[in-house]
Amino acid sequence: MMDRPRSVGLPWYEEASYAALRARLADGDKLPPLYETWRVATEQMEREVQRSGVSVVRVPIVPDAFAAWCARAGLSPDAAARARYAAEALAGDAPA
């Protein structure tokens, strides 16, 4: 049995940059068109994870910084890259 992590990084988008971010992501079309729809769903997921005893740390995904990080890492800007970025930020490895 694997131990649950004590905390997880949650890729978090700011409303002001949401449309631009969606346009630049490889899988942006899979995100809800409206920020409010995304926020409500993500906060619900966040609460469910917290109820399981895992703390959630919101990791801001800033479009330019994330794009640069993906380019340096040779990654497509998709969900897997966002999860990795959040995990590395939580571990203190991702650039601000």
N, C-alpha and C positions, 0 to 999 in steps of 0.2 A: 504494500500500500504506500502510495506517495504522500508525503506531507504536503498539506496545502500551504501555499506561500502566505506569509503574514501580511504582505501588502502587494498590490499590483498597480502598474501604471496604466492609466486610462487616457488614451488619446483624446484631447479636449480641443474643441474649436471655438473660437470667439465669433460672435455674431457678425462683427464688422468684416471679418475676413472669410466667412463661410462660403459665399458665392465664388470668390476668387479661388479658394482652396478646392472646392468641388470641381471647378473648371480645369484645374491643374493636375488633379489626381487621376491615375490610370483607371481607377474604378469609381470615379466621382459620380457617375450615373447611377451607382448603386446606393448612394446616400440620398436621403429625402431631399426634394427640392427646397423645402422650407426649413430654415434653421430651427424654428420652434418645434417642428415635428421631430427633428433629430434630437434636440435637447431633452424633450419630454421622454422619448424612448431611452436615451442614454442615461438619464437620471434614474429611470425605473430600474435599468440593469445595474446601475451603480448601487442602489439600495439593496437589491437582491444579493449582490456580492458581499456587501457589508453585513447583511443579516447572517451570512454563512461564517462570519467571524474574520473576514479578510478586510484589511483597510484598503481603501482606494485612494490613489493619489492622482489628481488630474494633471496631465502633462500637456501644456499648450502646444498645439501644432501651428507654428507660424509659417505661412506659405513659403517665403523666401528661405528661411533657415532650414525648413524640412526638405525643400527641393535641393539645396546645396548639400545637405547631409546625404540624401539619396544618391546624388551624383558622385560624391566621394566614396560612398559604400558600393557603388555600382548596382543599386537597387531600383526597381520600378516603384514609383510612388503609389503603392497600393496598401490594402489592409494589413498584409503581413509586414510591410515596412513600417507602417504606423505603430503596430504592436511592438516591433523590435525597437523602434525609436523610443517609445514610452518606457519599455523595460530598461533600456540603456540609460535613459534619463534618470530613472528611479535608482539605478545602481551608481549613478554619478559619472557615467561614461559618455553620455551624449553631449555635444556642444550646446551651449545656450543660444 
